[in-house]
């Protein structure tokens, strides 16, 4: 467990927030917040993963996710809940849920799953951009800048690598991860 990922933990339960933060701090850059307003301020910096209580003193976890998405932050979010939710948390903007109290190994596994989703999303975006560039080059509509054949070869090699990476990550995120990864596609 070692990464340069930035994690935000938003919990009205200070003890839970600090316990989770202290467990993750040796491996991640962790920031804590206790409510929607302090989460809003924390989102001014680069964040990769957000863990948030379903209920907060000044709002809800969904309010934090709305702020996140409103700022076009590409972070992945999980909600802390006291029991298994009756609804689908993906419909509320979360990527997954964790029933409290959360065991340390569950927390780390959730961070890894959420970082996989983030990586999948980033690689998928890069693939789409490169596929578009390749199509422009193949059609002869790409702006001429240097050796087009060398660039075309580079784009193809990178697309092959991205395809392999996506297959590998896809194997880890599974069906639920795919559903969550593609949830926001219509919003862009």
Residue frames relative to the residue before (quaternion, step in Angstrom):
aa qw qx qy qz dx dy dz
X 1.0000 0.0000 0.0000 0.0000 0.00 0.00 0.00
X 0.4010 0.6704 -0.5412 0.3114 3.60 -0.11 1.27
X 0.1770 0.7787 -0.5718 0.1881 3.53 -0.75 1.07
X 0.3931 -0.6781 0.5493 0.2898 3.53 -1.26 0.22
X 0.3275 0.7672 -0.4871 0.2587 3.57 1.26 0.38
X 0.3150 -0.7309 0.5800 0.1735 3.54 -1.17 0.74
X 0.0963 -0.8077 0.5816 -0.0063 3.54 -0.76 1.12
X 0.1553 -0.7523 0.6346 0.0848 3.54 -1.08 0.85
X 0.0995 -0.7688 0.6304 0.0401 3.55 -0.88 1.01
X 0.0659 -0.7961 0.6014 -0.0115 3.56 -0.64 1.18
X 0.2204 0.7787 -0.5518 0.2016 3.55 -0.37 1.25
X 0.3973 -0.6959 0.5532 0.2276 3.52 -0.95 0.95
X 0.6204 0.4795 -0.3203 0.5315 3.55 1.30 -0.30
X 0.3095 -0.8017 0.4812 0.1730 3.59 0.00 1.30
X 0.6311 0.5433 -0.3422 0.4353 3.58 0.97 -0.83
X 0.6681 0.4801 -0.3065 0.4788 3.62 0.88 -0.89
X 0.6581 0.5272 -0.3127 0.4373 3.56 0.86 -0.94
X 0.7028 0.4578 -0.2661 0.4750 3.57 0.87 -0.93
X 0.6231 0.5318 -0.3469 0.4566 3.61 1.03 -0.74
X 0.6652 0.4875 -0.3003 0.4791 3.59 0.90 -0.92
X 0.6630 0.5146 -0.3059 0.4495 3.57 0.91 -0.92
X 0.6891 0.4785 -0.3054 0.4504 3.59 0.83 -0.90
X 0.6353 0.5173 -0.3414 0.4607 3.59 1.08 -0.59
X 0.7324 0.4348 -0.2330 0.4692 3.59 1.00 -0.84
X 0.5364 0.6875 -0.3884 0.2979 3.62 1.10 -0.62
X 0.6345 0.5344 -0.3862 0.4034 3.66 0.83 -0.63
X 0.7803 0.3442 -0.1726 0.4929 3.59 1.10 -0.60
X 0.7861 0.2435 -0.1087 0.5576 3.59 1.17 -0.49
X 0.4691 -0.5983 0.5519 0.3428 3.52 -1.34 0.28
X 0.0313 -0.8426 0.5358 -0.0449 3.59 -0.33 1.24
X 0.0855 -0.7530 0.6519 0.0266 3.52 -1.06 0.94
X 0.1750 -0.7814 0.5875 0.1172 3.57 -1.06 0.67
X 0.0556 -0.7470 0.6617 0.0334 3.49 -1.32 0.54
X 0.3446 -0.7714 0.5040 0.1796 3.57 -1.14 0.57
X 0.7967 0.1139 -0.0626 0.5902 3.59 1.25 -0.16
X 0.7294 -0.4199 0.2980 0.4504 3.57 -1.32 0.08
X 0.6647 0.5255 -0.3119 0.4298 3.58 0.89 -0.92
X 0.6983 0.4320 -0.2896 0.4918 3.62 0.84 -0.84
X 0.5858 0.5464 -0.3699 0.4706 3.61 1.17 -0.49
X 0.6075 0.5592 -0.3423 0.4483 3.58 1.03 -0.82
X 0.6692 0.4828 -0.2918 0.4837 3.60 0.94 -0.87
X 0.6594 0.5167 -0.3102 0.4494 3.60 0.95 -0.83
X 0.6480 0.5360 -0.3177 0.4380 3.59 1.13 -0.60
X 0.4603 0.6630 -0.4560 0.3750 3.58 1.27 0.18
X 0.7004 0.3855 -0.2646 0.5393 3.59 1.23 -0.28
X 0.6759 -0.4868 0.3748 0.4070 3.53 -1.35 0.24
X 0.0131 0.7886 -0.6119 0.0589 3.57 -0.78 1.09
X 0.2559 -0.7809 0.5541 0.1327 3.58 -0.99 0.87
X 0.8000 0.0895 0.0015 0.5932 3.57 1.00 -0.88
X 0.0999 -0.7749 0.6226 0.0428 3.55 -1.05 0.87
X 0.0967 -0.7261 0.6779 0.0630 3.52 -1.08 0.90
X 0.0408 0.8261 -0.5565 0.0786 3.58 -0.73 1.00
X 0.4992 -0.6220 0.5125 0.3182 3.55 -1.14 0.72
X 0.5521 -0.5972 0.4673 0.3467 3.54 -1.14 0.64
X 0.7756 0.1865 -0.0871 0.5967 3.57 1.00 -0.89
X 0.0621 -0.7881 0.6124 -0.0028 3.55 -0.90 1.00
X 0.6780 -0.5211 0.3174 0.4099 3.62 -1.12 0.47
X 0.8039 0.2389 -0.1212 0.5311 3.61 1.01 -0.73
X 0.8150 0.0153 -0.0278 0.5786 3.61 1.14 0.46
X 0.5563 -0.5936 0.4611 0.3542 3.52 -1.11 -0.72
X 0.6753 -0.4599 0.3842 0.4299 3.53 -1.34 0.14
X 0.6067 0.5606 -0.3490 0.4425 3.56 1.09 -0.70
X 0.6025 0.5501 -0.3590 0.4533 3.61 1.08 -0.65
X 0.6417 0.5108 -0.3209 0.4736 3.59 1.00 -0.80
X 0.6518 0.5056 -0.3139 0.4701 3.60 0.95 -0.86
X 0.6273 0.5278 -0.3434 0.4583 3.62 1.00 -0.72
X 0.6282 0.5121 -0.3310 0.4832 3.60 1.01 -0.79
X 0.6310 0.5512 -0.3126 0.4476 3.55 0.95 -0.97
X 0.7287 0.4267 -0.2390 0.4793 3.59 0.71 -1.08
X 0.6217 0.5567 -0.3349 0.4374 3.59 1.09 -0.70
X 0.7014 0.4161 -0.2473 0.5232 3.57 1.18 -0.57
X 0.4191 -0.7296 0.4377 0.3170 3.56 1.31 0.09
X 0.2789 0.7306 -0.5531 0.2873 3.55 1.05 0.87
X 0.3331 -0.7871 0.4919 0.1659 3.58 -0.72 1.04
X 0.3230 0.7692 -0.4942 0.2446 3.59 1.20 0.38
X 0.3775 -0.6769 0.5848 0.2393 3.53 -1.32 0.47
X 0.1843 -0.8231 0.5354 0.0440 3.57 -0.99 0.85
X 0.0891 -0.7546 0.6486 0.0439 3.51 -1.17 0.82
X 0.2945 -0.7589 0.5600 0.1543 3.54 -1.12 0.72
X 0.3423 -0.6878 0.6028 0.2154 3.55 -1.11 0.82
X 0.0278 0.7965 -0.6028 0.0387 3.60 -0.81 0.98
X 0.5277 -0.6483 0.4399 0.3284 3.60 -1.11 0.59
X 0.7860 0.0699 -0.0410 0.6128 3.59 1.24 -0.39
X 0.6732 -0.4590 0.3617 0.4531 3.58 -1.27 0.17
X 0.4351 -0.7192 0.4729 0.2643 3.61 -0.66 1.04
X 0.4685 -0.6702 0.5060 0.2744 3.55 -1.13 0.71
X 0.7070 0.4012 -0.2420 0.5297 3.58 1.19 -0.54
X 0.5538 -0.5672 0.4807 0.3749 3.55 -1.33 0.09
X 0.3822 -0.7583 0.4768 0.2270 3.59 -0.42 1.19
X 0.5581 0.5949 -0.3978 0.4198 3.62 1.14 -0.45
X 0.6346 0.5276 -0.3298 0.4584 3.60 1.08 -0.65
X 0.6873 0.4454 -0.2665 0.5082 3.57 1.26 -0.38
X 0.6493 -0.5609 0.3008 0.4163 3.58 1.28 0.20
X 0.5863 0.5691 -0.3757 0.4373 3.59 1.27 0.00
X 0.4492 -0.6815 0.5115 0.2685 3.52 -1.23 0.54
X 0.7821 -0.1101 0.0607 0.6103 3.57 1.20 -0.48
X 0.3203 -0.7200 0.5749 0.2201 3.54 -1.36 0.04
X 0.1697 -0.7441 0.6356 0.1167 3.52 -1.29 0.49
X 0.3235 -0.7388 0.5589 0.1929 3.57 -0.76 1.05
X 0.3252 -0.7546 0.5437 0.1712 3.55 -0.86 1.03
X 0.5248 -0.1842 -0.8311 0.0018 1.53 -2.10 1.32
X 0.3797 -0.7345 0.5278 0.1941 3.55 -1.09 0.79
X 0.3774 -0.7077 0.5530 0.2257 3.56 -0.84 1.00
X 0.6367 -0.5640 0.3716 0.3720 3.57 -1.11 0.69
X 0.6787 0.4848 -0.3061 0.4589 3.61 0.89 -0.86
X 0.6086 0.5340 -0.3508 0.4705 3.62 1.11 -0.59
X 0.6398 0.5329 -0.3155 0.4551 3.56 1.02 -0.85
X 0.6698 0.4882 -0.2929 0.4767 3.58 0.89 -0.92
X 0.6427 0.5144 -0.3245 0.4659 3.60 0.95 -0.84
X 0.6411 0.5153 -0.3222 0.4686 3.60 1.02 -0.77
X 0.6178 0.5267 -0.3440 0.4718 3.60 0.97 -0.80
X 0.6765 0.4974 -0.3004 0.4525 3.59 0.84 -0.94
X 0.6499 0.5020 -0.3226 0.4707 3.62 0.97 -0.80
X 0.6830 0.4882 -0.2915 0.4584 3.57 0.91 -0.90
X 0.6368 0.5003 -0.3280 0.4864 3.59 1.06 -0.66
X 0.6012 0.5374 -0.3528 0.4746 3.60 1.11 -0.64
X 0.6456 0.5111 -0.3206 0.4682 3.60 0.95 -0.84
X 0.6461 0.5186 -0.3116 0.4653 3.56 0.98 -0.84
X 0.6602 0.4961 -0.3002 0.4774 3.58 0.94 -0.90
X 0.6257 0.5376 -0.3359 0.4546 3.58 0.99 -0.84
X 0.6563 0.5197 -0.2965 0.4596 3.55 0.92 -0.96
X 0.6796 0.4916 -0.2934 0.4587 3.60 0.86 -0.93
X 0.6734 0.4842 -0.2947 0.4746 3.60 0.95 -0.83
X 0.6261 0.5300 -0.3314 0.4661 3.57 1.06 -0.70
X 0.6403 0.5152 -0.3162 0.4739 3.58 1.01 -0.82
X 0.6574 0.4991 -0.3108 0.4714 3.58 0.91 -0.90
X 0.6275 0.5394 -0.3325 0.4525 3.60 1.01 -0.79
X 0.6587 0.5103 -0.3090 0.4585 3.56 0.92 -0.89
X 0.6536 0.5101 -0.3130 0.4632 3.60 0.95 -0.85
X 0.6941 0.4695 -0.2775 0.4699 3.58 0.90 -0.92
X 0.6188 0.5307 -0.3490 0.4623 3.59 1.03 -0.69
X 0.6382 0.5128 -0.3173 0.4786 3.57 1.05 -0.76
X 0.6436 0.5122 -0.3138 0.4744 3.58 0.98 -0.85
X 0.6518 0.5135 -0.3139 0.4615 3.58 0.95 -0.88
X 0.6473 0.5159 -0.3210 0.4602 3.58 0.96 -0.83
X 0.6397 0.5180 -0.3204 0.4688 3.59 1.03 -0.78
X 0.6543 0.4998 -0.3128 0.4736 3.57 0.98 -0.83
X 0.6621 0.5097 -0.3078 0.4550 3.59 0.93 -0.88
X 0.7006 0.4474 -0.2608 0.4910 3.57 1.08 -0.71
X 0.4781 -0.6896 0.4262 0.3381 3.57 1.28 -0.17
X 0.5587 0.6236 -0.3873 0.3860 3.59 1.23 0.30
X 0.4713 0.6718 -0.4488 0.3537 3.59 1.27 0.00
X 0.5438 -0.5923 0.4752 0.3573 3.54 -1.15 0.64
X 0.4199 -0.7041 0.5144 0.2515 3.57 -0.87 0.94
X 0.1957 0.7586 -0.6023 0.1529 3.55 -0.68 1.07
X 0.8341 -0.0803 0.0129 0.5455 3.54 -0.04 1.29
X 0.7886 -0.3115 0.2596 0.4623 3.50 -1.21 -0.64
X 0.2912 -0.7912 0.5183 0.1431 3.58 -0.20 1.32
X 0.6387 0.5325 -0.3398 0.4393 3.59 0.97 -0.77
X 0.6515 0.5012 -0.3166 0.4734 3.59 0.96 -0.81
X 0.6515 0.4986 -0.3173 0.4758 3.59 0.97 -0.83
X 0.6365 0.5298 -0.3283 0.4543 3.60 0.95 -0.86
X 0.6534 0.5072 -0.3015 0.4743 3.56 0.98 -0.85
X 0.6436 0.5187 -0.3122 0.4682 3.58 1.00 -0.85
X 0.6498 0.5148 -0.3117 0.4643 3.59 0.93 -0.92
X 0.6572 0.5077 -0.3146 0.4598 3.60 0.90 -0.85
X 0.6558 0.5050 -0.3124 0.4662 3.59 0.94 -0.87
X 0.6648 0.4904 -0.3086 0.4715 3.58 0.94 -0.85
X 0.6337 0.5225 -0.3328 0.4632 3.61 1.00 -0.75
X 0.6225 0.5271 -0.3367 0.4704 3.59 1.03 -0.74
X 0.6636 0.4972 -0.3017 0.4705 3.59 0.95 -0.88
X 0.6568 0.5085 -0.3129 0.4606 3.57 0.95 -0.85
X 0.6218 0.5393 -0.3393 0.4554 3.58 1.02 -0.77
X 0.6526 0.5016 -0.3051 0.4790 3.57 0.98 -0.84
X 0.6488 0.5146 -0.3103 0.4668 3.59 0.96 -0.89
X 0.6606 0.5094 -0.3082 0.4572 3.59 0.93 -0.88
X 0.6296 0.5215 -0.3321 0.4704 3.59 1.03 -0.74
X 0.6567 0.5150 -0.3042 0.4594 3.57 0.94 -0.89
X 0.6914 0.4523 -0.2770 0.4906 3.58 0.81 -0.99
X 0.6227 0.5591 -0.3342 0.4335 3.58 1.00 -0.81
X 0.6289 0.5331 -0.3290 0.4605 3.56 1.07 -0.70
X 0.6788 0.4772 -0.2884 0.4780 3.58 1.12 -0.63
X 0.7266 0.4543 -0.2729 0.4372 3.62 0.90 -0.80
X 0.3067 -0.8039 0.4715 0.1932 3.60 1.19 -0.40
X 0.7846 -0.3574 0.2497 0.4408 3.54 -1.38 -0.10
X 0.6608 0.4981 -0.3144 0.4652 3.58 0.89 -0.90
X 0.6451 0.5290 -0.3150 0.4525 3.56 0.98 -0.82
X 0.6271 0.5249 -0.3360 0.4673 3.59 1.02 -0.78
X 0.6526 0.5220 -0.3204 0.4461 3.56 0.89 -0.94
X 0.6771 0.4752 -0.2826 0.4856 3.55 0.94 -0.90
X 0.6463 0.5425 -0.3274 0.4252 3.60 0.92 -0.86
X 0.7629 0.3658 -0.1954 0.4961 3.56 1.02 -0.76
X 0.3583 0.7714 -0.4612 0.2527 3.59 1.30 0.03
X 0.7891 0.3707 -0.1727 0.4584 3.58 0.81 -0.99
X 0.3598 0.7766 -0.4710 0.2135 3.60 1.25 -0.01
X 0.6847 0.4932 -0.2938 0.4490 3.61 0.94 -0.77
X 0.6244 0.5738 -0.3322 0.4129 3.57 1.23 -0.38
X 0.6893 0.5052 -0.2844 0.4345 3.58 1.19 -0.30
